[in-house]
């Protein structure tokens, strides 16, 4: 008879997690870095008890909010380059519902995240329980069903013997480069504590190999033929380039062929900033130099990108009427986008194979010279934009980015997610390494910044983490500074105050909505914003209340002094800085599709709609 061990479901989950490892390119490492949780109704006596028993073998981190805990785990997975994962346990009901936002962040960005929300009693013997939503359609529908649409794999464990298949499927999903994202195993409260005789083989050390799928040879030949016949090809490097650890191979490829490379947010740093063929950021939050090449390109080579609206300028970027697309992607869903010639497979392996297929071929010499000139112009523009604007007393946001960048070493990380800063960082930050730039712009989730930075620090304590967070995002979520203190993890916060939702304020003016309700102001007697009475928020005092050392910088000299103190410190430190109002510039020379009303009584909205329709109807197209 097979050997068995009697464990509760909670204990079996903990034992299983401890035994899982991953291997890629001959390097093996533990997969689960720990569990984050708030122990409450539903898990305190089940999974919580099991984690107490296993506390010497699997780290547990107490969180402040379930969304924040999951974002810590997302940041951890990002810094581990998807070769590591954390799990999150929550109580029934509101605790589980709080996971939805971060689950979306994980799934959109293809980052592994294991969610273990508690659920209602499977037996139903206790009747309706605290925090349970009763759905009149079925007793089998609970809060956790809200996680179904944004989970790559979702299951509910109603019996202990269901656990082995569910956990094995969860692991197969988490380590799959094409499918990874949020995985949810809903755990009824009573089932967590139920025991079962599990085979001991279920808990053996198991090494999961991260696959490097090879592309079809005929697809590679077709792609190579298209590129050989091109005169003005351009590479768009996306996040899959970094996840595949293909940055070295990409650099070799562009040096062999002379093809220029631009990047999305997720791949910034994949090719060295100073490289002569790195033409910089592109898209509606890029710079006009790479965008100019994209307008005229006859072949677009997308590597690990999904062509979001920012990258494609809402399908107005590629204006050559004969443009063709070649996509290298591990995900079939993305590889066929833009009616591309598909090269389905691992980015690193596909780049290497394509390089071999194009051996001896290079772009025309006049195009190569144009590309090198463009890359130089890009870097000159970046240096210009981060300088202080003459005649302006306040610090500018672009200037702040440039100053902070001075203090970042080659392996250090910049983190951001929402507002106007992702665009400015995409344009202006000079990353020192592929994992040194981590702006979450797949979901652009406000509140991601601080917890994700903490997860990155847990994953790699050797890196300094510079976290930009706007006043709007800070007010939405900042409590995990306490978790950083609790866990002795240092991050450097740069709190940038522009008195409101600066990005949306400028966008609102652009589309004729006059900045309606985008500033942080006291309301007048008429119930409308009084722009002469801005809300006075002392962000440094808020942070000091948590125990964070916080500075307020009023000018460039003070900012540099405070940043030096922050770098020299061994604990979480914040630098708060007031900046001038953010206004959208036209340095991208690109469009972003934001709908305007067909009928309006405001002249500003009417004019915006006229401009919108002109651009949409003359430039936007589908590539079929």
N, C-alpha and C positions, 0 to 999 in steps of 0.2 A: 504493500500500500504506500501511496505517496505520503511523505511527511507533511504535517499541517501544523499551524500555530493559531491559537484562538485569540483573536484581536477584535476590538470594536472597529467600526468603520473609520472613526477618527484616528485611531492608532494605526490602522492599515495605511491610511493616506500618508501619515507622517513617515512611516517606515519605507513606503514606496518612494517618496520624494528623496529621501536620504540616499537611496541606492542608484539614482539615475545619473548617468554621465553622457556627455556628447563628445564626438570626435570629428575633427575636420583637418585634413592635410596632415594626418599623423599625430595631431595634438589632442590629448584627452583631458577633459576637465569636468568637475561636477556641474550639473545643469542648474539646480535650484540653489539660489543664494540665501534663501530664508523665507520667512512668512511674515507678512504685515497683518495686523489685525486690531480690531476693537472688540473685546470680548463682552458679549451682551446676551440678550434673550435669544436663544437659538443655538449659540455655539459655546457658551461658557462651560457647559458640562459635557460637551461632546468633543469637538476638535480642540477646544481650549485645553481640556484635561489631557488630551493626547500630546499636545505641544509642550505642556508642562513636563510630562514624562521624558520627552525627547529634547529638552532645552539645551543639553550639552552637545547635541549633534546637529540640530537645525536651529539657526538663530531666529529669534522672534523680536519684531520691532512693533512697539505700541504706537498707533497712529492717532491723529486728531480728528480726521474726517475720512470717510471711506473713499471719496473721490481722490483726495490727496494721497492716501495709501497706494491706490492703484497707479497714480501718476509717479510715485516714487518707483514703483515696480517697472513702469514704462521707461523711465530714465535709466534704471539699472540695465534693462535689456538693450537699450540703445548704446550705452557705453560698453557693454559686452559684445557689441556687434551681432546680436541675436544668438550668441552662443551661451547665454545665461538667462535665467528667468527667476522671478519671485512670485509667490502665491499670496493671495489676499483673502482673509476670512472675515465675514461680517455676520451681524445678527439678522433676524427676520425683518422683512418689511422695509422701513426707511433706510436702514443700513445697507441693505441690498440695492435699493433703488439708487442710492448715491453712487453706485459703481458705473452707471450707464454712461456718463460723460467720458470717463477715463477708458472704458471699454472701447468706445468709439475711437479715441485717440490711438489705442493700441492696434486696432484692426485696420484703420486707414493707413497707418504707417508700417504695417506688416511687422509688428513687434510682439514677441511672445509674452502672454500674460495669463496666468492661471487664477481664475476667480472661484472662490468656494463660499458662496452665500448660503446662509441657513435658510430653511424653508419650513412650511407648516408641517404639523404632524402627519406622517404618512398614514397612520392608522385612523386618524380623525376621531379617536376615542374621547379626546378632551374637548371636542367642539371647537368653536371659533376661539382663536388664541390672540393674545395681545399682539398688535402690529400686523395682523393678518388682514389682507384685503379679500373679501368674499366676492367672487365673481358669480353673478347669477347664471352665467352661461355654463360654468362647470367648476366643481370644487378642485379640479386639477389645475386651474389657472391661478397663479399667484404673482406677486410682485416680480419674481425672478423671470417670468416670461417676457418681461420688457427687455431682457438681455438677449433674447433669441435673435433678433434681426442684426445685431452687431457683434455676435459671437461667431467665430469660424466653426466651432463645434460646441453644442449645447446638450446637456443631458441632466436628467433628474434621477438620483439614486434612491429608489423606493424600497429596495431590498439589498441587504449586505452582499449577496452573491452577484449583484450587478456590477460591483465596484471594479473587479479586475479588467473586464472588457472596456469599461468607461475610461479608466486611467490609462490603459494602453493606447486607446484611440486618442485621448487627450495628448499624450506624449507624441504620437505620430503627427498630430496636427501642429503642435508647438514647434517641432524641429523642421517642419516642411517649409523650405524657402518661399514657395509659391502660395501657401495657404496660411502661414502663421499669423497670429493675431490674438484676440481675446478668446479664451476657452473657458466655458462656464460649466461647473458641476454643481447643481443645486442639491443641497444636503438637508433633507428634513430633520428636524430637531431630534426626533426619537430614533431615527435610523443612525444618526451619528454615534449614538451610544450603544447600538445593538452589536452583539458579538457574532462571529462566524469563524469556522475553521478554514482559514486560508492556506493554500499550498505554500510551503516555505519557498518554493522556486519563484513565486511571485515577487519576493523581496530580494532576490539575488542582485548583485551588482550588474547593471545592464548598461551597455555602451551603445548609444544611438549615433550612427554615422550620419552627418549632415551631407546629403547627396550633392554632387556636382554633376548635374545632368548635361550630357553632350548633345549638341545640336545635330539635326539631320544634315547629312553631307550635301544633299541636293539643294537644300535651303541655303547653306553656306555658299555653294557655287553660284546660285542665283544672286545672292546678296553681293558677292565679290564682283560679279559681272556688272551689276548696276553701278557700283562704286567706281570700277575701272572706266566706265563710260562717262563719269561725271567730270565737271569742270570746276564746280564751286560747292563741294560737299561740306557739311558742318555736323559735328557731333554734339548731341545734347546728353550730358551725363546726368543720370538720376540716382536716386538712393540705392538702387540695386547694385550700382558700381561699388559703393562703399560696403554694403552688406556682404557682397561676394568677395571682398578683399581683393578687388581687381585693379586698384589704383596704379600699382607698378606696371601692370600689363597695359593699362590704358595709356600711360605715359610712353611706354615703348612703342605702342601702336601709332600714336600721333607723330612721334619722331621718325618712324620709318616711312610714314605716308605723307606727312606734312598737313594732315587734316586738322583744322582748328577745333578746339573744344570749348563749349560753354557749359554751364551747369545750372541745375535747379537748386533750390534751397538744400535738399537732402544730400547733394553731392558736392557742395562747396568745400574745397580743400582736397578733392580727389586728385587733382593735378596741382602742382605747386603754383602758388600765386605768381611767382616771378617767371614762370615758364613762358617762352616766347610764343607758344601756340595756345596759351590760355587767354581767350578773348573776353573772359569775365562773365558776369551774370547777364542773363537774358530774360525776356518776358516783360510783362507789364510792371514788374518791380525790378527790372534789370537796368541796363544802360544801353544807350542808343548804338553803341559800337557793335556789340554782339548782335543786337537786333537788326542792324543794317545788313550784316552778313546773312542772318536768317531770312530777311525779306527776299534776298536774291538767290538763296541757295537752290541748287537743282537737286540735291539729295540731302535729306535729313537722316542722320543715323542716331536713333534713340537707343541709349543703353540704360536699361533699368529704370525707365521713366514711364509715367502713366499719362503724360500730356495734360496736366491740369490747366484750368483756365488762365492762371497766372503765367505758366510757361508758354502756352500757345497764344497769349494775348487774346483769349476768347475766340480762337480760330481766325485771327486776323494777321498772325505773325508771318506766315509763309506765303508770300505773294507771287512767287514765280509760278506762272500758269502750268508749267510742266514739272513741278516739283514731285519727287518720289520719296518714299519713306522706307527705311530699312530699320526694323526694330529687333534689338537683342534683349530678350527678357525671359525670365524663368517662369513667369505667369502667363498662361495662355490667354487670360482675360485681357491683358495689356499688350501682348505681343502683336495682336491683329489691329490695334488702334491705328487710325489714319489710313486704313486700307493698305497697310505696310506689307512689304515682303518680310515674313516672319522668320526669325532665327530663335527658336524656342530652346532655351537652355541656360545654364549657369553663365553669368556675365564674364567671369574670368576665363573660363574655358572657351567661350564663344569668341571673345576678343583675340585670344591666342590663335584659334583656328582661322579667324578672318585675316589676321596678320600674315599667317603663312600663305593663305590663298591669294593675298595681294602682294606677295614678295616681288620686289623690283619695281613696283608702281608707286608714283608720287603725284601729288597735285601739280598742275601747271606752275611754272616758276613765278609768273606775274601774280597769280593768286596767292602763292606762298608769301611773297613780299607784301601784298596787301594785308594779309592776316597778321604778320609780324608788326606792321605799322598800326593796325587796329588794336592789338594787344598793348602796345606802348601807349596809345592814346587813352585806352581804358585806365591804365595805371596812373597816368597824368591827371585824368579827371577825378579819380578817387582821391589823390593827394590834394587836389584843389578843393573838393567838397568838404573835407574834414578840417579845413582851416577856419579860423574865426572870421566871421563876417564883419568887415569894417563898418563902423557906425552903429553897430548893435551892441548894447551893453550886456544883455543876458547871454548866457551860454546857449549855443544851438545844439540840437540833438545830434546832428552829424559830427559836430566838434567833440561832443562828449564821447561818442563812439571812437573817434580817432585817438583821444587821450587814453581811454581805457585800453585800447589795443596796444599802446606803448608798453603796458605792464604785463601783457600776456606772453608767456614763453611758448616755444614751439609745440609743446604737448598740452598746453592749457586749453580750456574749453570755454566758449561763450554760449550762453543759453538764453533763449527767448521764445515767444510763441505767438503773440497777438499784438494788434495795434499798428502803429506806424513804424515801430522799430524793426520788425522783420524785413520790411522793404529797405530801410536804410542799412541794416546789417548785411543784407544780401548784396547791396551795392558796394559797401565800404569796408567791411571787416576783412582783414588780411589773415586768414587762418594759417596755422603752422603745421597742421596735420589733418588727415581725413576725419578723424573723430574729434577734432578740435573745434568744430563748428556744429552746433546742435540747435538749430532754430526749427521748432515744430510747426511746419506750415502745411501739413497734410490736413489736419483738423483745425489748426490755428486756435487752440483751446485756451481761453483766458483762465488763469489760475494754475496752469501747468508749470510755470517757471520755477517756483521755489521747491515743490516736492520733487520734480524731475531732477533738479540740480542735486538734491540730496541723494537720490538714487544713483546718479552718476558718481558722486563722491564715494558712496558705499562700494560701487563696482570697481573704482580705481582711485584709491586715496592719494596716489602720487600726483595727480593732476590738480592744478588750481582751477576752480570753477568760478567764472565771472557771469553772474546772472543779471541780465537786464530785465526790469519789470516796470511797466508803466503804472501811473497812479490808478487807472481804472482796473487793471488786472490785480494790483496789490490789494485794493479794497474788496475785490471779489474773493481772494484766497491768499492768506499769508501766514496762517497759524502753524505751518510746519517748520517755521523758524524754531519753534519750541522743540520739535522732534530733532532738529539738527543739534540743539544744545544737549538734549537728552542722550543722543547717540555719539556725542563728541565728534561731529562731522563739520568741517569748516567749508563754508561757501562765502563768496563775496557778492553781496547784493548791491546793485546800482539801481536805486529807485528814482525813476525819471518822472517828474511832475510837470505836466503841461496843462493842468487844470481841466481835466475832462477826458472824453474819448476823442483824442486829437485826430486819429486817423479817420474816424467816421465824420467828424466835424468838417474836415476838408472835403471828404467825399460828398457829404450832404450839400455843401456849397456847389460842388461840381455838377450835381444833378438837379440843382435848382431848389433844394429844400431848405436853404438858408441857415444851415447849422442848427436846425430845430432840436432842442433837448439833447445836445451833445456836450455841453459844458457843465461843470459843477458850480452852480450858482444858487443863491437864495431866491426863493420865489417871492414876487411882489404881491401886493394886495389883489391884483387882478389875476393871480394864479400863474403868471408867466415868468419866465426867467428874467432876472435882473443881472445883466452882464457886468454891471458896475459893483456887484456884491458877490464876488467869488467865495466859495466855501474855503475856509482857512483850515487846512489839515496839516498837522505837524507829524509827518511820517517818522521822523527820528524818535519822537516821544512814544509813538505806538510801539516801535521796535524795542526801545529801551524798557518798556513795560514787560516785555518777554524776557529781558536779560541780554539783549543783543547790544553790542557796542556799535553805536550809530553816529555818523558824522553828517554835517550839512555843509555842502560846498557851494559857495556863491560865485566863484570865478574859476578860471583855468588853473591858476596857481594853487588854490585851496583844493581843487579836485585832485591834482597830482599829489599833494601832500597827504590827503586822506587815503588815496589809493595805495601809497607807499606804506602807510600804517596798516592798511587792511592786508596787504601782501605779507608784511612782516609778522602779522598776528597768527596765532595757531587756533583761533576760534572764529565762528561765524561773525562777520562784520558787515555793516551796511554803510553805504555812502549815498545820501539823498541829495538830489540836485534839481533845482528849478530850471526849466528851459523855456525858450520862447515858443510861441504857438507854432505847431507843425502845420505846414502847408504843402500840399502835393506839388512836386516839381515835375517838369516835363523832360527830365534827363533820360527817361526810358524811350520816349517817342513811341509809345505803345498804348494800346487800348485795353480796358477791362470792362466787360459787359455787366453793367448794373442797370436794370430796367428803370425807365422813366414813365410817368403816366401819360396815356394817350389823350386824356382830357384833364385840364387843370385851369383854375382861375388865376393862378399866380403867373405873372409874366416870366419870372425866373424859371419856373417849371416848364412853361411852354417853349422857351428858348432851348432849355436842356433837352427836351424831347425832340426838337428839330435836329439838333446836333447828333443825338443818339441814333435817330433813324438814318441820317446821312452816313454815319460810319458803319452801322450795322448792315445797311443795304448795299454799300459799295465795297466793303472790305471783308466782311465775315463770310466764311464758306466752309463747307464740309469737304474733306479730302477723300473722295470716293474712287 
